[in-house]
Each structure stands twice: as structure tokens, then as C-alpha cells.
Amino acid sequence: EKNNQANKLAELALRTANDNKQRHQSIQNFMLINDSTTIATEVPVYLTSDDIEYFKKRNFSINLRNYRTPIIGHIDLLQIRNGSIIILDYKPNANKAEAVQQLTLYALALASRTKLALKDFKCAWFDENNYYEFFPLHAVYEKRG
């Protein structure tokens, strides 16, 4: 848990939302316009059974018992920051949310489509008060010593 620029921008953006339905859109628009690291919003992603098999063959641990493929979703915010691709998800009450599995799937899907290494990705969920960041590679691959 930490606090960073995303929290400050979310706080400012929420002032422009007229109701709860507009929160995501307000934050996305505000960050796209005012944050030079934000490069896209509402990025569609999908993960196929072939993608999953590819990662499993490389010893990635992917638990998908409750999912049917293709797994589809959209990335709220995509950033390029400090040499990493950051997948951000705005979640009201982020301190009560658990987003690791969802964001890891998004990272796998984006890595598969772009042919970029998963080690180049970070994921985070946030609101105006909290920011939680992790490396999706650490969520699916245990380095063997």
C-alpha cells in the first residue's frame, strides 16, 4: 500500500463527476489529459485457451477453475512509467478490493497480444486514498533457485 500521483489525480477528477456512474469516466479522462504517463484508457483485452497453454508450458502457475475462455475485459488506464508498462484499475474503496487475479489476467492478455515480456509489466489498483502495486510475473511464476 502506498500513495502516489494516481491518488491525487483521482481525487481531483472525482470532483468533476456528477454521480457515482461517472467516476470511472471522469478519472480516465482526467488522467489521459493531465498525466503524461497515461497513454490509453478502456483498452480491450482477451486471453484465449491457446494463450493459457502457452504460459503453462513455460511453468506459469495460472489457476483458472472458475473461468471459461476467452477471458475478456478492459484495462481502465494504461501507462508507460520508469521503463514499465503499468496496468491501472480504479476501484472505489481500493483498500477493500482484491484485484491481483483480475489484473494478472489483463497483464497476461496484453503481454500475449503485444509479444512483450511479462517482466516488463506492473499492475495496480487505486482510489483517491490508496494505491496497491505488484508485478504480475511474481503472481504466476516462482523463480527456481
N, C-alpha and C positions, 0 to 999 in steps of 0.2 A: 504494500500500500504506500502510495506517495501522492504528492500534489504537484501539478505542473501547469504548463501553459494551456493544455486542453481544458482543465478545470476553470481557469479564468475566462477562456473564450466561451465555454458553455454557460457560465454564469451571466456573461454579457448577452449572449444570444437568447437565453431564456427570457430576458426582459422584452424581447420582440415578439414572443409567442403569445397569441391572444388566448389560447387554451391548451390543454394537455395534448390534444391531437396534433398541434403544430410544433411540439417540442423538437422532434427529430429533424423535421424540415428546417426549422429555424437554426438549429445548431449546425446542420450540414451546410446550409447556405452561408452562414456567418463565417464558418471556418474556411470554406472554399475561397471566399472573398478576402478574408483578413489574415489567413495563416499561410505563409509562403511554402510550408512543407506539405500542406494538403493538396493533393493532385486530382482527386476524384471522390465522388460520393455515389451511393447506391450502385455499387459495382456488382453485377450479377456473377455468381459462381456456381459451378456444379461439379460433383465428384461422381464418377461412374464406377461400376464394379471393376472395370479394367484398371482404372486409376488405383483403386484399393489393392488389387492384386499386385500391381507394380510396387507399391510401397511395402506390402507384406513380404515380397520376395527380397526386399532389402532390409529385412528384420525390423521394420517399424511395427510397433505394437498398436494396433488400431482396434478398439472394441466397438463394434457396430451391431450389436444384437438387436437393438430396437429401431434400426434404420432399414429402409428399402432404397435401393439405388434407382435412378440417380438421386443423390442428395443435392438439393438446390437451396440457394439462399442469396442474400445480398450483403455486401460489405457496406456499412454506414459511411465510413471515411477511410480513405487510403492516403498514406503519407510516405514520403521519402525523407528520412531524417538520419543523420550521422551514419550514413552508409547502409542503412537498413530500410526494408520495406515494412511499414507499420500498418497493421490492420486494426482499426479502431471501431468499437461498438459503443454507442451511447446507451446506457441503461440507467433509467431513473432508480434511485436507491441502489447504486452500484455496490455499496457495502453489503447488501443482502443478496446480490446476484451471484450466480456461478456460471461463468461463461467460457471456461477453459475448453471444454469439449467442442462447443459451437465454433469458437474462433480457431481452434486447431483444425477442424474440418475445413473452414474457409481458407486457412493457410495452405493446407494440402491441395485443395482445389485450385487455388491461384498458382501455386508452385507447379502443379501438373500442367495447367494451361499455358503458362509462360515459359516453362522449361527452366525456371530459376531454382537454385538450391534452397531447400527449406531452412538451411542455416542462415540465410540472408533475411529471414522474416522475424518480426516480433509481433505480438498481439497484445491488445489492451482493451479493457472496458473501463468506462468512466462515467461520472456525472459531474455536477458543479463542485462537489466536495471531495471526491475520491478518484484515484487513478490506480489501476492494477495492471501490471505489465508482466509478460512472460515470453519465453522463447518456445514456439510450438515444437521445435525439434526435441526439446527436453521432455515434452509431454508424450512423445511417441517413440523415442529412441533412447535406450540406455547404453551409454558408452561402455564397451567391454574393455577391461584393463589389461 
